[in-house]
Amino acid sequence: MKKSALILLVVVFFGWGLSIIGGRFFFKSSPDTDVSGILSEVGKTILLPEDESPTIATVVDPRELRGSLFSDSRVGDKLIFYSGTAQAILYRPSEKRIIAVGTLSINDVNN
């Protein structure tokens, strides 16, 4: 299995389990996160799914994400993940900027 496919597989399964385990490996769950404020800011520049609620986590160790979709992440960035559409958005609140957008799926890993 290619290294990039393995990393993608880890990110996909991590995204799915993020809401269950609280993102203890690469992200920190953010119960104090202003979800509506973050989604409002991000929604100004990109169309967000309206039929589901995302999981939002805070990046705490960007070194662990090198070589993945989130390789440009920094401590404090927010990962917004929509499991229904498999859409992942990396947002940097300090700059009010979207850093990366991608679709994570099992098909990407199998290719």
PyMOL commands that set and color helices and strands:
alter all, ss='L'
color gray80, all
select helices_A, chain A and resi 3-21+35-42+62-65+106-110
alter helices_A, ss='H'
color red, helices_A
select strands_A, chain A and resi 27-29+55-59+78-82+87-92+97-103
alter strands_A, ss='S'
color yellow, strands_A
deselect
rebuild
show_as cartoon
